[in-house]
């Protein structure tokens, strides 16, 4: 009985380790894809924030004069989206 239990536990561990060995490349690919997305997303947000800070007066002046479409409206809106 004890031997049978040991064998079943060993087989279970073997099946689990085989499963992870087969899915390991897939998991790494998913992790790499997710990390790449975060890097691109962070770069986009930082660049929008940096540009809108650097040209803040010009954006606000244009926006208050009613010329909000001169620079593309999304830049002005994104500054206040954080």
PDB file of N, CA, C and O in Angstrom:
ATOM      1  N   UNK A   1       0.830  -1.206   0.000  1.00  0.00           N
ATOM      2  CA  UNK A   1       0.000   0.000   0.000  1.00  0.00           C
ATOM      3  C   UNK A   1       0.867   1.259   0.000  1.00  0.00           C
ATOM      4  O   UNK A   1       0.641   2.179  -0.786  1.00  0.00           O
ATOM      5  N   UNK A   2       1.856   1.288   0.886  1.00  0.00           N
ATOM      6  CA  UNK A   2       2.747   2.443   0.963  1.00  0.00           C
ATOM      7  C   UNK A   2       3.556   2.591  -0.326  1.00  0.00           C
ATOM      8  O   UNK A   2       3.785   3.700  -0.811  1.00  0.00           O
ATOM      9  N   UNK A   3       3.982   1.450  -0.867  1.00  0.00           N
ATOM     10  CA  UNK A   3       4.734   1.487  -2.125  1.00  0.00           C
ATOM     11  C   UNK A   3       3.868   2.048  -3.257  1.00  0.00           C
ATOM     12  O   UNK A   3       4.342   2.822  -4.089  1.00  0.00           O
ATOM     13  N   UNK A   4       2.613   1.654  -3.277  1.00  0.00           N
ATOM     14  CA  UNK A   4       1.692   2.150  -4.317  1.00  0.00           C
ATOM     15  C   UNK A   4       1.482   3.663  -4.181  1.00  0.00           C
ATOM     16  O   UNK A   4       1.425   4.378  -5.182  1.00  0.00           O
ATOM     17  N   UNK A   5       1.368   4.137  -2.956  1.00  0.00           N
ATOM     18  CA  UNK A   5       1.215   5.574  -2.719  1.00  0.00           C
ATOM     19  C   UNK A   5       2.456   6.334  -3.184  1.00  0.00           C
ATOM     20  O   UNK A   5       2.347   7.383  -3.818  1.00  0.00           O
ATOM     21  N   UNK A   6       3.647   5.792  -2.860  1.00  0.00           N
ATOM     22  CA  UNK A   6       4.885   6.431  -3.312  1.00  0.00           C
ATOM     23  C   UNK A   6       4.956   6.489  -4.831  1.00  0.00           C
ATOM     24  O   UNK A   6       5.358   7.501  -5.406  1.00  0.00           O
ATOM     25  N   UNK A   7       4.568   5.409  -5.463  1.00  0.00           N
ATOM     26  CA  UNK A   7       4.606   5.373  -6.935  1.00  0.00           C
ATOM     27  C   UNK A   7       3.636   6.386  -7.533  1.00  0.00           C
ATOM     28  O   UNK A   7       3.967   7.061  -8.507  1.00  0.00           O
ATOM     29  N   UNK A   8       2.449   6.494  -6.958  1.00  0.00           N
ATOM     30  CA  UNK A   8       1.473   7.439  -7.503  1.00  0.00           C
ATOM     31  C   UNK A   8       1.939   8.883  -7.287  1.00  0.00           C
ATOM     32  O   UNK A   8       1.739   9.732  -8.156  1.00  0.00           O
ATOM     33  N   UNK A   9       2.555   9.164  -6.139  1.00  0.00           N
ATOM     34  CA  UNK A   9       3.091  10.511  -5.900  1.00  0.00           C
ATOM     35  C   UNK A   9       4.217  10.801  -6.883  1.00  0.00           C
ATOM     36  O   UNK A   9       4.289  11.892  -7.447  1.00  0.00           O
ATOM     37  N   UNK A  10       5.095   9.824  -7.087  1.00  0.00           N
ATOM     38  CA  UNK A  10       6.197  10.007  -8.029  1.00  0.00           C
ATOM     39  C   UNK A  10       5.671  10.257  -9.441  1.00  0.00           C
ATOM     40  O   UNK A  10       6.178  11.126 -10.149  1.00  0.00           O
ATOM     41  N   UNK A  11       4.657   9.497  -9.848  1.00  0.00           N
ATOM     42  CA  UNK A  11       4.080   9.687 -11.183  1.00  0.00           C
ATOM     43  C   UNK A  11       3.432  11.061 -11.316  1.00  0.00           C
ATOM     44  O   UNK A  11       3.536  11.710 -12.357  1.00  0.00           O
ATOM     45  N   UNK A  12       2.765  11.494 -10.252  1.00  0.00           N
ATOM     46  CA  UNK A  12       2.149  12.824 -10.279  1.00  0.00           C
ATOM     47  C   UNK A  12       3.217  13.910 -10.445  1.00  0.00           C
ATOM     48  O   UNK A  12       3.063  14.816 -11.265  1.00  0.00           O
ATOM     49  N   UNK A  13       4.296  13.814  -9.667  1.00  0.00           N
ATOM     50  CA  UNK A  13       5.384  14.799  -9.775  1.00  0.00           C
ATOM     51  C   UNK A  13       6.008  14.756 -11.166  1.00  0.00           C
ATOM     52  O   UNK A  13       6.348  15.794 -11.735  1.00  0.00           O
ATOM     53  N   UNK A  14       6.152  13.571 -11.698  1.00  0.00           N
ATOM     54  CA  UNK A  14       6.733  13.430 -13.037  1.00  0.00           C
ATOM     55  C   UNK A  14       5.830  14.071 -14.096  1.00  0.00           C
ATOM     56  O   UNK A  14       6.319  14.738 -15.008  1.00  0.00           O
ATOM     57  N   UNK A  15       4.527  13.871 -13.976  1.00  0.00           N
ATOM     58  CA  UNK A  15       3.595  14.475 -14.935  1.00  0.00           C
ATOM     59  C   UNK A  15       3.606  15.996 -14.838  1.00  0.00           C
ATOM     60  O   UNK A  15       3.592  16.687 -15.857  1.00  0.00           O
ATOM     61  N   UNK A  16       3.630  16.517 -13.614  1.00  0.00           N
ATOM     62  CA  UNK A  16       3.651  17.971 -13.423  1.00  0.00           C
ATOM     63  C   UNK A  16       4.932  18.564 -13.996  1.00  0.00           C
ATOM     64  O   UNK A  16       4.889  19.581 -14.688  1.00  0.00           O
ATOM     65  N   UNK A  17       6.070  17.936 -13.712  1.00  0.00           N
ATOM     66  CA  UNK A  17       7.339  18.472 -14.217  1.00  0.00           C
ATOM     67  C   UNK A  17       7.408  18.368 -15.739  1.00  0.00           C
ATOM     68  O   UNK A  17       7.974  19.247 -16.390  1.00  0.00           O
ATOM     69  N   UNK A  18       6.844  17.312 -16.310  1.00  0.00           N
ATOM     70  CA  UNK A  18       6.802  17.194 -17.772  1.00  0.00           C
ATOM     71  C   UNK A  18       5.925  18.284 -18.368  1.00  0.00           C
ATOM     72  O   UNK A  18       6.258  18.861 -19.403  1.00  0.00           O
ATOM     73  N   UNK A  19       4.804  18.564 -17.714  1.00  0.00           N
ATOM     74  CA  UNK A  19       3.913  19.624 -18.196  1.00  0.00           C
ATOM     75  C   UNK A  19       4.634  20.967 -18.217  1.00  0.00           C
ATOM     76  O   UNK A  19       4.565  21.700 -19.204  1.00  0.00           O
ATOM     77  N   UNK A  20       5.327  21.287 -17.120  1.00  0.00           N
ATOM     78  CA  UNK A  20       6.026  22.575 -17.074  1.00  0.00           C
ATOM     79  C   UNK A  20       7.201  22.613 -18.036  1.00  0.00           C
ATOM     80  O   UNK A  20       7.517  23.671 -18.580  1.00  0.00           O
ATOM     81  N   UNK A  21       7.850  21.485 -18.254  1.00  0.00           N
ATOM     82  CA  UNK A  21       8.961  21.457 -19.207  1.00  0.00           C
ATOM     83  C   UNK A  21       8.457  21.719 -20.625  1.00  0.00           C
ATOM     84  O   UNK A  21       9.141  22.358 -21.425  1.00  0.00           O
ATOM     85  N   UNK A  22       7.257  21.220 -20.932  1.00  0.00           N
ATOM     86  CA  UNK A  22       6.707  21.429 -22.277  1.00  0.00           C
ATOM     87  C   UNK A  22       6.161  22.841 -22.448  1.00  0.00           C
ATOM     88  O   UNK A  22       6.247  23.408 -23.537  1.00  0.00           O
ATOM     89  N   UNK A  23       5.603  23.412 -21.392  1.00  0.00           N
ATOM     90  CA  UNK A  23       5.005  24.748 -21.510  1.00  0.00           C
ATOM     91  C   UNK A  23       5.983  25.867 -21.162  1.00  0.00           C
ATOM     92  O   UNK A  23       5.630  27.042 -21.264  1.00  0.00           O
ATOM     93  N   UNK A  24       7.192  25.528 -20.759  1.00  0.00           N
ATOM     94  CA  UNK A  24       8.169  26.539 -20.359  1.00  0.00           C
ATOM     95  C   UNK A  24       8.452  27.567 -21.461  1.00  0.00           C
ATOM     96  O   UNK A  24       8.411  28.765 -21.184  1.00  0.00           O
ATOM     97  N   UNK A  25       8.736  27.145 -22.696  1.00  0.00           N
ATOM     98  CA  UNK A  25       8.967  28.152 -23.747  1.00  0.00           C
ATOM     99  C   UNK A  25       7.761  29.061 -23.965  1.00  0.00           C
ATOM    100  O   UNK A  25       7.921  30.255 -24.217  1.00  0.00           O
ATOM    101  N   UNK A  26       6.571  28.509 -23.871  1.00  0.00           N
ATOM    102  CA  UNK A  26       5.358  29.317 -24.038  1.00  0.00           C
ATOM    103  C   UNK A  26       5.246  30.355 -22.922  1.00  0.00           C
ATOM    104  O   UNK A  26       4.914  31.513 -23.172  1.00  0.00           O
ATOM    105  N   UNK A  27       5.524  29.929 -21.694  1.00  0.00           N
ATOM    106  CA  UNK A  27       5.454  30.862 -20.568  1.00  0.00           C
ATOM    107  C   UNK A  27       6.482  31.976 -20.709  1.00  0.00           C
ATOM    108  O   UNK A  27       6.193  33.135 -20.413  1.00  0.00           O
ATOM    109  N   UNK A  28       7.689  31.623 -21.164  1.00  0.00           N
ATOM    110  CA  UNK A  28       8.705  32.655 -21.368  1.00  0.00           C
ATOM    111  C   UNK A  28       8.296  33.625 -22.469  1.00  0.00           C
ATOM    112  O   UNK A  28       8.523  34.830 -22.354  1.00  0.00           O
ATOM    113  N   UNK A  29       7.700  33.110 -23.526  1.00  0.00           N
ATOM    114  CA  UNK A  29       7.233  33.987 -24.607  1.00  0.00           C
ATOM    115  C   UNK A  29       6.152  34.940 -24.115  1.00  0.00           C
ATOM    116  O   UNK A  29       6.170  36.126 -24.447  1.00  0.00           O
ATOM    117  N   UNK A  30       5.214  34.431 -23.330  1.00  0.00           N
ATOM    118  CA  UNK A  30       4.166  35.293 -22.782  1.00  0.00           C
ATOM    119  C   UNK A  30       4.749  36.350 -21.849  1.00  0.00           C
ATOM    120  O   UNK A  30       4.339  37.510 -21.879  1.00  0.00           O
ATOM    121  N   UNK A  31       5.702  35.943 -21.026  1.00  0.00           N
ATOM    122  CA  UNK A  31       6.343  36.887 -20.112  1.00  0.00           C
ATOM    123  C   UNK A  31       7.090  37.972 -20.882  1.00  0.00           C
ATOM    124  O   UNK A  31       7.015  39.151 -20.534  1.00  0.00           O
ATOM    125  N   UNK A  32       7.811  37.572 -21.928  1.00  0.00           N
ATOM    126  CA  UNK A  32       8.553  38.538 -22.743  1.00  0.00           C
ATOM    127  C   UNK A  32       7.599  39.503 -23.443  1.00  0.00           C
ATOM    128  O   UNK A  32       7.862  40.704 -23.508  1.00  0.00           O
ATOM    129  N   UNK A  33       6.493  38.975 -23.964  1.00  0.00           N
ATOM    130  CA  UNK A  33       5.507  39.825 -24.644  1.00  0.00           C
ATOM    131  C   UNK A  33       4.911  40.842 -23.674  1.00  0.00           C
ATOM    132  O   UNK A  33       4.767  42.016 -24.015  1.00  0.00           O
ATOM    133  N   UNK A  34       4.565  40.396 -22.470  1.00  0.00           N
ATOM    134  CA  UNK A  34       3.981  41.289 -21.474  1.00  0.00           C
ATOM    135  C   UNK A  34       4.984  42.364 -21.056  1.00  0.00           C
ATOM    136  O   UNK A  34       4.623  43.533 -20.918  1.00  0.00           O
ATOM    137  N   UNK A  35       6.246  41.968 -20.856  1.00  0.00           N
ATOM    138  CA  UNK A  35       7.276  42.934 -20.475  1.00  0.00           C
ATOM    139  C   UNK A  35       7.504  43.949 -21.592  1.00  0.00           C
ATOM    140  O   UNK A  35       7.716  45.130 -21.321  1.00  0.00           O
ATOM    141  N   UNK A  36       7.463  43.503 -22.834  1.00  0.00           N
ATOM    142  CA  UNK A  36       7.632  44.422 -23.964  1.00  0.00           C
ATOM    143  C   UNK A  36       6.481  45.413 -24.015  1.00  0.00           C
ATOM    144  O   UNK A  36       6.686  46.599 -24.272  1.00  0.00           O
ATOM    145  N   UNK A  37       5.279  44.931 -23.771  1.00  0.00           N
ATOM    146  CA  UNK A  37       4.124  45.831 -23.781  1.00  0.00           C
ATOM    147  C   UNK A  37       4.267  46.902 -22.706  1.00  0.00           C
ATOM    148  O   UNK A  37       4.004  48.077 -22.960  1.00  0.00           O
ATOM    149  N   UNK A  38       4.685  46.497 -21.502  1.00  0.00           N
ATOM    150  CA  UNK A  38       4.852  47.474 -20.423  1.00  0.00           C
ATOM    151  C   UNK A  38       5.899  48.517 -20.778  1.00  0.00           C
ATOM    152  O   UNK A  38       5.723  49.701 -20.489  1.00  0.00           O
ATOM    153  N   UNK A  39       6.989  48.082 -21.406  1.00  0.00           N
ATOM    154  CA  UNK A  39       8.045  49.027 -21.778  1.00  0.00           C
ATOM    155  C   UNK A  39       7.533  50.037 -22.796  1.00  0.00           C
ATOM    156  O   UNK A  39       7.803  51.231 -22.672  1.00  0.00           O
ATOM    157  N   UNK A  40       6.801  49.573 -23.793  1.00  0.00           N
ATOM    158  CA  UNK A  40       6.272  50.476 -24.821  1.00  0.00           C
ATOM    159  C   UNK A  40       5.246  51.422 -24.213  1.00  0.00           C
ATOM    160  O   UNK A  40       5.250  52.618 -24.505  1.00  0.00           O
ATOM    161  N   UNK A  41       4.378  50.896 -23.377  1.00  0.00           N
ATOM    162  CA  UNK A  41       3.337  51.716 -22.759  1.00  0.00           C
ATOM    163  C   UNK A  41       3.951  52.793 -21.864  1.00  0.00           C
ATOM    164  O   UNK A  41       3.526  53.948 -21.895  1.00  0.00           O
ATOM    165  N   UNK A  42       4.946  52.413 -21.070  1.00  0.00           N
ATOM    166  CA  UNK A  42       5.603  53.379 -20.187  1.00  0.00           C
ATOM    167  C   UNK A  42       6.334  54.443 -20.991  1.00  0.00           C
ATOM    168  O   UNK A  42       6.300  55.624 -20.645  1.00  0.00           O
ATOM    169  N   UNK A  43       6.999  54.021 -22.068  1.00  0.00           N
ATOM    170  CA  UNK A  43       7.705  54.989 -22.916  1.00  0.00           C
ATOM    171  C   UNK A  43       6.727  55.977 -23.521  1.00  0.00           C
ATOM    172  O   UNK A  43       7.007  57.174 -23.582  1.00  0.00           O
ATOM    173  N   UNK A  44       5.580  55.484 -23.970  1.00  0.00           N
ATOM    174  CA  UNK A  44       4.567  56.375 -24.557  1.00  0.00           C
ATOM    175  C   UNK A  44       4.086  57.393 -23.526  1.00  0.00           C
ATOM    176  O   UNK A  44       4.034  58.591 -23.805  1.00  0.00           O
ATOM    177  N   UNK A  45       3.733  56.910 -22.331  1.00  0.00           N
ATOM    178  CA  UNK A  45       3.224  57.823 -21.307  1.00  0.00           C
ATOM    179  C   UNK A  45       4.280  58.840 -20.895  1.00  0.00           C
ATOM    180  O   UNK A  45       3.979  60.021 -20.718  1.00  0.00           O
ATOM    181  N   UNK A  46       5.524  58.375 -20.743  1.00  0.00           N
ATOM    182  CA  UNK A  46       6.579  59.295 -20.343  1.00  0.00           C
ATOM    183  C   UNK A  46       6.828  60.337 -21.428  1.00  0.00           C
ATOM    184  O   UNK A  46       7.018  61.514 -21.121  1.00  0.00           O
ATOM    185  N   UNK A  47       6.829  59.916 -22.699  1.00  0.00           N
ATOM    186  CA  UNK A  47       7.096  60.880 -23.769  1.00  0.00           C
ATOM    187  C   UNK A  47       5.978  61.912 -23.868  1.00  0.00           C
ATOM    188  O   UNK A  47       6.247  63.091 -24.100  1.00  0.00           O
ATOM    189  N   UNK A  48       4.733  61.487 -23.695  1.00  0.00           N
ATOM    190  CA  UNK A  48       3.624  62.443 -23.721  1.00  0.00           C
ATOM    191  C   UNK A  48       3.754  63.421 -22.556  1.00  0.00           C
ATOM    192  O   UNK A  48       3.555  64.625 -22.719  1.00  0.00           O
ATOM    193  N   UNK A  49       4.088  62.892 -21.380  1.00  0.00           N
ATOM    194  CA  UNK A  49       4.224  63.765 -20.216  1.00  0.00           C
ATOM    195  C   UNK A  49       5.390  64.737 -20.400  1.00  0.00           C
ATOM    196  O   UNK A  49       5.270  65.923 -20.096  1.00  0.00           O
ATOM    197  N   UNK A  50       6.517  64.226 -20.898  1.00  0.00           N
ATOM    198  CA  UNK A  50       7.698  65.073 -21.073  1.00  0.00           C
ATOM    199  C   UNK A  50       7.434  66.172 -22.102  1.00  0.00           C
ATOM    200  O   UNK A  50       7.751  67.339 -21.873  1.00  0.00           O
ATOM    201  N   UNK A  51       6.851  65.785 -23.235  1.00  0.00           N
ATOM    202  CA  UNK A  51       6.584  66.788 -24.278  1.00  0.00           C
ATOM    203  C   UNK A  51       5.601  67.841 -23.792  1.00  0.00           C
ATOM    204  O   UNK A  51       5.791  69.035 -24.024  1.00  0.00           O
ATOM    205  N   UNK A  52       4.549  67.392 -23.116  1.00  0.00           N
ATOM    206  CA  UNK A  52       3.548  68.360 -22.678  1.00  0.00           C
ATOM    207  C   UNK A  52       4.084  69.251 -21.561  1.00  0.00           C
ATOM    208  O   UNK A  52       3.632  70.385 -21.404  1.00  0.00           O
ATOM    209  N   UNK A  53       5.046  68.747 -20.783  1.00  0.00           N
ATOM    210  CA  UNK A  53       5.672  69.594 -19.765  1.00  0.00           C
ATOM    211  C   UNK A  53       6.617  70.600 -20.408  1.00  0.00           C
ATOM    212  O   UNK A  53       6.662  71.768 -20.023  1.00  0.00           O
ATOM    213  N   UNK A  54       7.361  70.129 -21.382  1.00  0.00           N
ATOM    214  CA  UNK A  54       8.358  70.977 -22.045  1.00  0.00           C
ATOM    215  C   UNK A  54       7.693  72.126 -22.800  1.00  0.00           C
ATOM    216  O   UNK A  54       8.169  73.261 -22.776  1.00  0.00           O
ATOM    217  N   UNK A  55       6.591  71.810 -23.468  1.00  0.00           N
ATOM    218  CA  UNK A  55       5.893  72.826 -24.259  1.00  0.00           C
ATOM    219  C   UNK A  55       4.591  73.266 -23.586  1.00  0.00           C
ATOM    220  O   UNK A  55       3.635  73.656 -24.256  1.00  0.00           O
ATOM    221  N   UNK A  56       4.568  73.199 -22.263  1.00  0.00           N
ATOM    222  CA  UNK A  56       3.328  73.419 -21.513  1.00  0.00           C
ATOM    223  C   UNK A  56       2.694  74.778 -21.833  1.00  0.00           C
ATOM    224  O   UNK A  56       1.503  74.845 -22.138  1.00  0.00           O
ATOM    225  N   UNK A  57       3.475  75.855 -21.765  1.00  0.00           N
ATOM    226  CA  UNK A  57       2.920  77.198 -21.980  1.00  0.00           C
ATOM    227  C   UNK A  57       2.321  77.341 -23.365  1.00  0.00           C
ATOM    228  O   UNK A  57       1.261  77.942 -23.540  1.00  0.00           O
ATOM    229  N   UNK A  58       3.017  76.778 -24.352  1.00  0.00           N
ATOM    230  CA  UNK A  58       2.536  76.905 -25.721  1.00  0.00           C
ATOM    231  C   UNK A  58       1.223  76.142 -25.906  1.00  0.00           C
ATOM    232  O   UNK A  58       0.304  76.627 -26.566  1.00  0.00           O
ATOM    233  N   UNK A  59       1.144  74.944 -25.317  1.00  0.00           N
ATOM    234  CA  UNK A  59      -0.086  74.160 -25.424  1.00  0.00           C
ATOM    235  C   UNK A  59      -1.252  74.883 -24.761  1.00  0.00           C
ATOM    236  O   UNK A  59      -2.341  74.986 -25.327  1.00  0.00           O
ATOM    237  N   UNK A  60      -1.007  75.381 -23.554  1.00  0.00           N
ATOM    238  CA  UNK A  60      -2.090  76.032 -22.821  1.00  0.00           C
ATOM    239  C   UNK A  60      -2.525  77.312 -23.537  1.00  0.00           C
ATOM    240  O   UNK A  60      -3.717  77.610 -23.617  1.00  0.00           O
ATOM    241  N   UNK A  61      -1.545  78.072 -24.061  1.00  0.00           N
ATOM    242  CA  UNK A  61      -1.875  79.311 -24.771  1.00  0.00           C
ATOM    243  C   UNK A  61      -2.747  79.000 -25.995  1.00  0.00           C
ATOM    244  O   UNK A  61      -3.760  79.657 -26.235  1.00  0.00           O
ATOM    245  N   UNK A  62      -2.334  77.997 -26.753  1.00  0.00           N
ATOM    246  CA  UNK A  62      -3.095  77.631 -27.945  1.00  0.00           C
ATOM    247  C   UNK A  62      -4.479  77.121 -27.569  1.00  0.00           C
ATOM    248  O   UNK A  62      -5.473  77.424 -28.229  1.00  0.00           O
ATOM    249  N   UNK A  63      -4.521  76.338 -26.491  1.00  0.00           N
ATOM    250  CA  UNK A  63      -5.795  75.751 -26.079  1.00  0.00           C
ATOM    251  C   UNK A  63      -6.756  76.841 -25.602  1.00  0.00           C
ATOM    252  O   UNK A  63      -7.948  76.796 -25.904  1.00  0.00           O
ATOM    253  N   UNK A  64      -6.235  77.817 -24.860  1.00  0.00           N
ATOM    254  CA  UNK A  64      -7.112  78.856 -24.321  1.00  0.00           C
ATOM    255  C   UNK A  64      -7.566  79.830 -25.411  1.00  0.00           C
ATOM    256  O   UNK A  64      -8.591  80.496 -25.266  1.00  0.00           O
ATOM    257  N   UNK A  65      -6.802  79.910 -26.500  1.00  0.00           N
ATOM    258  CA  UNK A  65      -7.208  80.794 -27.600  1.00  0.00           C
ATOM    259  C   UNK A  65      -8.180  80.107 -28.558  1.00  0.00           C
ATOM    260  O   UNK A  65      -8.643  80.718 -29.520  1.00  0.00           O
ATOM    261  N   UNK A  66      -8.482  78.855 -28.297  1.00  0.00           N
ATOM    262  CA  UNK A  66      -9.425  78.130 -29.145  1.00  0.00           C
ATOM    263  C   UNK A  66      -8.784  77.457 -30.337  1.00  0.00           C
ATOM    264  O   UNK A  66      -9.483  77.037 -31.258  1.00  0.00           O
ATOM    265  N   UNK A  67      -7.450  77.342 -30.338  1.00  0.00           N
ATOM    266  CA  UNK A  67      -6.759  76.663 -31.443  1.00  0.00           C
ATOM    267  C   UNK A  67      -6.313  75.268 -31.016  1.00  0.00           C
ATOM    268  O   UNK A  67      -5.198  74.856 -31.336  1.00  0.00           O
ATOM    269  N   UNK A  68      -7.156  74.540 -30.305  1.00  0.00           N
ATOM    270  CA  UNK A  68      -6.722  73.276 -29.724  1.00  0.00           C
ATOM    271  C   UNK A  68      -6.365  72.220 -30.761  1.00  0.00           C
ATOM    272  O   UNK A  68      -5.695  71.242 -30.429  1.00  0.00           O
ATOM    273  N   UNK A  69      -6.796  72.392 -32.009  1.00  0.00           N
ATOM    274  CA  UNK A  69      -6.492  71.377 -33.016  1.00  0.00           C
ATOM    275  C   UNK A  69      -5.149  71.608 -33.699  1.00  0.00           C
ATOM    276  O   UNK A  69      -4.746  70.801 -34.537  1.00  0.00           O
ATOM    277  N   UNK A  70      -4.453  72.679 -33.366  1.00  0.00           N
ATOM    278  CA  UNK A  70      -3.190  72.967 -34.042  1.00  0.00           C
ATOM    279  C   UNK A  70      -2.124  71.919 -33.770  1.00  0.00           C
ATOM    280  O   UNK A  70      -1.354  71.573 -34.666  1.00  0.00           O
ATOM    281  N   UNK A  71      -2.068  71.411 -32.545  1.00  0.00           N
ATOM    282  CA  UNK A  71      -1.033  70.449 -32.182  1.00  0.00           C
ATOM    283  C   UNK A  71      -1.576  69.029 -32.070  1.00  0.00           C
ATOM    284  O   UNK A  71      -0.821  68.114 -31.741  1.00  0.00           O
ATOM    285  N   UNK A  72      -2.823  68.828 -32.328  1.00  0.00           N
ATOM    286  CA  UNK A  72      -3.411  67.518 -32.087  1.00  0.00           C
ATOM    287  C   UNK A  72      -3.964  67.510 -30.680  1.00  0.00           C
ATOM    288  O   UNK A  72      -3.208  67.619 -29.715  1.00  0.00           O
ATOM    289  N   UNK A  73      -5.240  67.385 -30.555  1.00  0.00           N
ATOM    290  CA  UNK A  73      -5.912  67.561 -29.280  1.00  0.00           C
ATOM    291  C   UNK A  73      -5.475  66.539 -28.237  1.00  0.00           C
ATOM    292  O   UNK A  73      -5.542  66.811 -27.039  1.00  0.00           O
ATOM    293  N   UNK A  74      -5.022  65.353 -28.687  1.00  0.00           N
ATOM    294  CA  UNK A  74      -4.735  64.280 -27.738  1.00  0.00           C
ATOM    295  C   UNK A  74      -3.594  64.649 -26.792  1.00  0.00           C
ATOM    296  O   UNK A  74      -3.571  64.171 -25.658  1.00  0.00           O
ATOM    297  N   UNK A  75      -2.658  65.478 -27.218  1.00  0.00           N
ATOM    298  CA  UNK A  75      -1.516  65.814 -26.359  1.00  0.00           C
ATOM    299  C   UNK A  75      -1.995  66.633 -25.162  1.00  0.00           C
ATOM    300  O   UNK A  75      -1.557  66.405 -24.035  1.00  0.00           O
ATOM    301  N   UNK A  76      -2.873  67.564 -25.403  1.00  0.00           N
ATOM    302  CA  UNK A  76      -3.380  68.397 -24.315  1.00  0.00           C
ATOM    303  C   UNK A  76      -4.207  67.552 -23.346  1.00  0.00           C
ATOM    304  O   UNK A  76      -4.079  67.693 -22.130  1.00  0.00           O
ATOM    305  N   UNK A  77      -5.048  66.680 -23.880  1.00  0.00           N
ATOM    306  CA  UNK A  77      -5.886  65.860 -23.005  1.00  0.00           C
ATOM    307  C   UNK A  77      -5.057  64.864 -22.206  1.00  0.00           C
ATOM    308  O   UNK A  77      -5.346  64.615 -21.036  1.00  0.00           O
ATOM    309  N   UNK A  78      -4.019  64.287 -22.835  1.00  0.00           N
ATOM    310  CA  UNK A  78      -3.241  63.256 -22.151  1.00  0.00           C
ATOM    311  C   UNK A  78      -2.457  63.801 -20.971  1.00  0.00           C
ATOM    312  O   UNK A  78      -2.136  63.056 -20.045  1.00  0.00           O
ATOM    313  N   UNK A  79      -2.143  65.093 -20.990  1.00  0.00           N
ATOM    314  CA  UNK A  79      -1.397  65.651 -19.857  1.00  0.00           C
ATOM    315  C   UNK A  79      -2.197  65.513 -18.565  1.00  0.00           C
ATOM    316  O   UNK A  79      -1.610  65.336 -17.498  1.00  0.00           O
ATOM    317  N   UNK A  80      -3.503  65.589 -18.639  1.00  0.00           N
ATOM    318  CA  UNK A  80      -4.347  65.555 -17.449  1.00  0.00           C
ATOM    319  C   UNK A  80      -4.992  64.190 -17.239  1.00  0.00           C
ATOM    320  O   UNK A  80      -5.903  64.060 -16.422  1.00  0.00           O
ATOM    321  N   UNK A  81      -4.534  63.173 -17.964  1.00  0.00           N
ATOM    322  CA  UNK A  81      -5.114  61.836 -17.828  1.00  0.00           C
ATOM    323  C   UNK A  81      -4.487  61.014 -16.716  1.00  0.00           C
ATOM    324  O   UNK A  81      -5.016  59.957 -16.370  1.00  0.00           O
ATOM    325  N   UNK A  82      -3.377  61.462 -16.145  1.00  0.00           N
ATOM    326  CA  UNK A  82      -2.708  60.642 -15.140  1.00  0.00           C
ATOM    327  C   UNK A  82      -3.536  60.622 -13.905  1.00  0.00           C
ATOM    328  O   UNK A  82      -3.161  59.985 -12.921  1.00  0.00           O
TER     329      UNK A  82
END
